[in-house]
Amino acid sequence: MLNQKLKLKLSQKLSPQQIQLMKLIQLSTQEFEQRLSTEIEENPALDTSKDESIEPDNLDDSEFEKDDNSHEEIDVNDYLSDDDTPDYKLKSNNYSEESEKSIPFASGTSFNQYLTAQLHSFSLNKKEQQIAEFIIGSLDPFGYLRRDILDISDDLIFTLGIDADEKLIKDILDKIYLLEPPGVGARDLKQCLILQLKRKNKTKTIDLSLKIIEEFFDLFSKKHFEKIKQKLNISNDELKDVVSEIEKLNPKPGGAFNENTKINSSIVPDFTIKIIEGELKLELNSRNAPDLYVSEEYKNMLSGYSESKNKTKSHKDAVMFIKQKLDSAKWFIDAIKQRNQTLIMTMTSIINFQKEYLLTGDESKIKPMILKDIAEKIDMDISTISRVANSKYVDTPYGTKLIKSFFSEGIKNSQGIEISTIEVKKTLENIIENENKNDPHTDDQLTKILNKKGYPIARRTVAKYREMIGAPVARLRKEL
């Protein structure tokens, strides 16, 4: 049964200006520079020269008023992001920042191009060349082919109209196995290692390595070395040589190439912290970010329209455009100031909170700190603090660090003093690093050691921290 009813509901919704400001806050230094450059190119009312510009606060809003009843007031929301439809109007109401993926910088020859260029060393006809290029295009970023031959055959006929049976595809795949880097085109890690070993000069160790990977890969990957020695009747030294040889292989052939060609992948710190005469000094990285002003020329153009007696439609369209650009420029300049103030306020509060650590570099002096602690100190929303912490880096006297690394939960030690979980993880990392690799500590043993050091944590917590620092279980840490 259909019926109508009235319902009152309170809801909180960000304005378009707030959404744009949050985006500016989240941008890294490199991305912010790009946004500045784009805005300067697209909005002629923005000026980088103070001599021919005016401060946004000095704009006389009375000059922006309509001059007759037919000239309606312009809504700044209609052109905050672009000359036409602003970006935020193209998003749905349930749009979230997390759904927006950043595009990495890329330069040089891509992995796909690098492999395709090598195909010229083979005598391939047009059909075979197309199939080979299709297979290369199907590889993942690490150089693996994660698709079945039958699926590739189906896609070839549907997308390129090429009828290729499994045998032809396998024949071409055999040629791709010969490309550089070795191991590319493998279906899984086992095949990747086998392809690399087959490309090496034959020795007793290489032959033994190949046999172990082909026949005892599961035992080897789980480090059941004693079982392998028994099955193959080999000595400990022989197995050591095999392990050493396999450790030289590349489990991600494509990944290594991509890392080497990411010229622009270096981190640019958003802040710099220096110690000057025993005091911390914070600087916001504003490299290549010119001071922006509202163009005096555009303001004069608007004033000229107001004084003009000839109010044709073209004149009104022109002043509408000028007014849009002036309002947009004024908002953008104010947003940049607010962005910088927010970043400085947030980072200053973090510095004050972690002052003892930043002055000494002793990680045991990092205090437990959560987003709420900083949000309450500077009276800002937790989501704003999160945007700064998750996307910004700071250059400290002890290296470049993600601001998020300063945040951690707290636990009480055996003396009842609250300490950071970072300290516990660092202690755990040191214990694992210095353990006997022939007989590494189990999680139970690690728990007992930490408890003796004054950290009363449970075994499941130790296991969680061990995974967080990237340490595998004891069996996989064992060395010969």
DASUL-V499503 format. One record per pair of residues at least 6 apart in sequence whose C-alpha atoms are under 7 Angstrom apart, sorted by the first residue. I is the first residue (numbers start at 0). J is the second residue. D is the distance in whole Angstrom. If there is no record, write none. Layout:
# DASUL-V499503
i=I j=J d=D
i=I j=J d=D
This chain:
# DASUL-V499503
i=15 j=76 d=7
i=15 j=87 d=7
i=20 j=334 d=6
i=20 j=338 d=7
i=23 j=338 d=7
i=24 j=338 d=6
i=24 j=387 d=7
i=25 j=386 d=5
i=25 j=387 d=6
i=25 j=390 d=6
i=27 j=269 d=7
i=27 j=390 d=6
i=27 j=391 d=6
i=28 j=267 d=7
i=28 j=269 d=6
i=32 j=287 d=7
i=32 j=288 d=6
i=39 j=45 d=6
i=42 j=324 d=6
i=44 j=293 d=6
i=44 j=294 d=5
i=44 j=297 d=6
i=44 j=324 d=6
i=44 j=325 d=6
i=44 j=328 d=6
i=45 j=291 d=6
i=45 j=292 d=6
i=45 j=293 d=5
i=45 j=294 d=6
i=45 j=328 d=6
i=46 j=52 d=6
i=46 j=291 d=6
i=46 j=292 d=5
i=46 j=293 d=6
i=46 j=294 d=5
i=47 j=289 d=6
i=47 j=290 d=6
i=47 j=291 d=5
i=47 j=292 d=6
i=49 j=292 d=7
i=51 j=294 d=7
i=51 j=295 d=6
i=52 j=292 d=6
i=52 j=293 d=5
i=52 j=294 d=4
i=52 j=295 d=4
i=53 j=292 d=6
i=53 j=293 d=5
i=53 j=294 d=6
i=53 j=295 d=6
i=54 j=292 d=6
i=54 j=293 d=6
i=55 j=292 d=7
i=55 j=293 d=6
i=55 j=329 d=5
i=62 j=302 d=7
i=63 j=322 d=7
i=64 j=72 d=7
i=65 j=71 d=6
i=65 j=72 d=6
i=75 j=326 d=7
i=75 j=327 d=7
i=77 j=85 d=7
i=78 j=84 d=7
i=78 j=85 d=6
i=78 j=323 d=7
i=78 j=327 d=7
i=79 j=85 d=6
i=79 j=327 d=6
i=80 j=86 d=6
i=104 j=263 d=6
i=104 j=264 d=7
i=105 j=261 d=6
i=105 j=263 d=7
i=106 j=261 d=7
i=106 j=262 d=6
i=107 j=260 d=6
i=110 j=253 d=7
i=110 j=256 d=7
i=110 j=257 d=7
i=111 j=135 d=6
i=111 j=136 d=6
i=114 j=178 d=7
i=115 j=132 d=6
i=117 j=178 d=7
i=131 j=171 d=6
i=137 j=144 d=7
i=138 j=144 d=5
i=138 j=184 d=7
i=140 j=253 d=6
i=140 j=254 d=6
i=141 j=251 d=5
i=141 j=252 d=6
i=141 j=253 d=4
i=141 j=254 d=4
i=142 j=183 d=5
i=142 j=184 d=6
i=142 j=251 d=7
i=142 j=252 d=6
i=142 j=253 d=4
i=143 j=183 d=6
i=143 j=184 d=5
i=143 j=185 d=5
i=143 j=186 d=6
i=143 j=187 d=7
i=144 j=184 d=5
i=144 j=185 d=6
i=144 j=186 d=5
i=145 j=186 d=6
i=148 j=165 d=6
i=149 j=165 d=7
i=152 j=163 d=6
i=152 j=164 d=6
i=152 j=165 d=7
i=155 j=161 d=5
i=155 j=162 d=7
i=156 j=162 d=5
i=175 j=184 d=6
i=176 j=182 d=7
i=176 j=183 d=6
i=176 j=184 d=6
i=180 j=252 d=6
i=181 j=194 d=7
i=181 j=195 d=5
i=181 j=252 d=7
i=182 j=191 d=5
i=182 j=192 d=7
i=182 j=194 d=5
i=182 j=195 d=5
i=182 j=252 d=6
i=183 j=252 d=6
i=183 j=253 d=7
i=185 j=191 d=5
i=188 j=250 d=6
i=189 j=212 d=7
i=189 j=216 d=7
i=191 j=250 d=7
i=192 j=248 d=7
i=192 j=250 d=7
i=193 j=209 d=6
i=193 j=212 d=7
i=195 j=248 d=7
i=196 j=205 d=7
i=196 j=209 d=6
i=204 j=240 d=7
i=204 j=241 d=6
i=207 j=241 d=7
i=208 j=241 d=5
i=221 j=475 d=6
i=222 j=474 d=7
i=222 j=475 d=6
i=228 j=234 d=7
i=239 j=479 d=6
i=268 j=392 d=5
i=268 j=393 d=5
i=268 j=394 d=6
i=268 j=399 d=7
i=269 j=283 d=6
i=269 j=284 d=5
i=269 j=391 d=6
i=269 j=392 d=5
i=269 j=393 d=6
i=270 j=281 d=7
i=270 j=282 d=6
i=270 j=283 d=5
i=270 j=284 d=5
i=270 j=392 d=7
i=270 j=393 d=5
i=270 j=394 d=6
i=271 j=281 d=6
i=271 j=282 d=5
i=271 j=283 d=7
i=271 j=393 d=6
i=271 j=394 d=5
i=271 j=395 d=6
i=272 j=279 d=7
i=272 j=280 d=6
i=272 j=281 d=5
i=272 j=282 d=7
i=272 j=394 d=6
i=272 j=395 d=5
i=273 j=279 d=6
i=273 j=280 d=5
i=273 j=281 d=7
i=273 j=395 d=7
i=273 j=396 d=7
i=274 j=280 d=6
i=291 j=332 d=7
i=293 j=325 d=7
i=293 j=328 d=6
i=293 j=329 d=7
i=297 j=321 d=7
i=301 j=318 d=6
i=301 j=321 d=7
i=304 j=318 d=7
i=342 j=387 d=7
i=345 j=384 d=7
i=348 j=373 d=6
i=349 j=373 d=7
i=353 j=365 d=6
i=353 j=366 d=6
i=355 j=364 d=6
i=356 j=362 d=6
i=356 j=364 d=5
i=356 j=365 d=5
i=360 j=397 d=6
i=362 j=422 d=6
i=363 j=422 d=5
i=365 j=419 d=6
i=366 j=418 d=6
i=366 j=419 d=5
i=367 j=406 d=7
i=367 j=407 d=5
i=367 j=408 d=5
i=367 j=409 d=5
i=367 j=418 d=6
i=367 j=419 d=4
i=368 j=406 d=5
i=368 j=407 d=5
i=368 j=408 d=6
i=369 j=406 d=5
i=369 j=407 d=6
i=369 j=408 d=7
i=370 j=381 d=6
i=370 j=384 d=6
i=370 j=385 d=7
i=371 j=381 d=6
i=374 j=380 d=6
i=374 j=381 d=5
i=374 j=384 d=6
i=388 j=402 d=5
i=388 j=403 d=5
i=389 j=402 d=7
i=389 j=403 d=5
i=391 j=401 d=6
i=391 j=402 d=6
i=392 j=399 d=7
i=392 j=400 d=6
i=392 j=401 d=4
i=392 j=402 d=6
i=393 j=399 d=6
i=393 j=400 d=5
i=393 j=401 d=6
i=393 j=402 d=6
i=394 j=400 d=7
i=407 j=419 d=6
i=407 j=420 d=6
i=407 j=421 d=7
i=408 j=419 d=6
i=408 j=420 d=6
i=409 j=417 d=6
i=409 j=418 d=5
i=409 j=419 d=5
i=409 j=420 d=6
i=410 j=417 d=5
i=410 j=418 d=6
i=410 j=419 d=6
i=410 j=420 d=7
i=411 j=417 d=4
i=411 j=418 d=6
i=412 j=418 d=7
i=412 j=453 d=6
i=412 j=454 d=5
i=412 j=455 d=6
i=413 j=453 d=5
i=413 j=454 d=6
i=413 j=455 d=6
i=424 j=464 d=6
i=434 j=440 d=7
i=436 j=476 d=7
i=436 j=477 d=5
i=436 j=478 d=5
i=437 j=477 d=6
i=437 j=478 d=5
i=437 j=479 d=6
i=438 j=477 d=6
i=439 j=473 d=5
i=439 j=476 d=7
i=439 j=477 d=6
i=440 j=473 d=6
i=441 j=473 d=5
i=442 j=458 d=6
i=442 j=461 d=7
i=442 j=462 d=6
i=443 j=458 d=6
i=446 j=457 d=7
i=446 j=458 d=6
i=446 j=461 d=6
i=450 j=456 d=7
